[in-house]
Amino acid sequence: MYVICEDHLEQAIEEFVDVYESPPDLYHLDKVSFTDWTAPSHCDFCPRPPIFLVV
């Protein structure tokens, strides 16, 4: 699972496919919510705010 900014979307997808050998599901963080999970305040690859959840 990756929580990433727009600039790192392609990198996160490539890493996900390398690890899981299948395409990920992509979610826009503004359009999803989970009761037991809060999105981190920064991208997994940089200090920018995250926009996407890659799972």
N, C-alpha and C positions, 0 to 999 in steps of 0.2 A: 504494500500500500504506500502510495506517495501523496503528499499534500504539496502542491507546487504552484508556482507563479506561471504566467503565460509563457515567459521566455524559456522555461525548462520543461514544457509539456512534451516535446519530442524526445528529450533525453529520458524522461520518466517512462514514456511508452516503450522505448528501446530497451531500457533496463528491465522492465516488467516482462517483456517478451523473452528476453534472454534467460530470465530466471524461471518463468512459469510456462514458457513455450506455447502461449496462447495470447490472444489480444485482450487487453484490459477493458473494463467498463470505466467510462469517464463521467464524472459528475461535476457540475458547476456548484461550488460551495454555497452560493447565494440561493440555490434552488433546492437544496436538501438539508435535512436536519435529522439528528439522531438523539435519542433520549439519554444515552449513556456515553456520549462522546462529544467532545468539543474540539473543533479544528485548532491546530497550533497557530500561533501568531505570525509564523514566518514559513517560507518555502523550505522544503527539505534540502535544497541546493544553494540557497542564498538568503539574505536577511529580508527580502521583499515579502509583502503579505501574500498568502496563498489565494489562488482563484479556483483551482481544480483539485478534485480527489480522483486518483487513479487507483483502481482496485481490480 
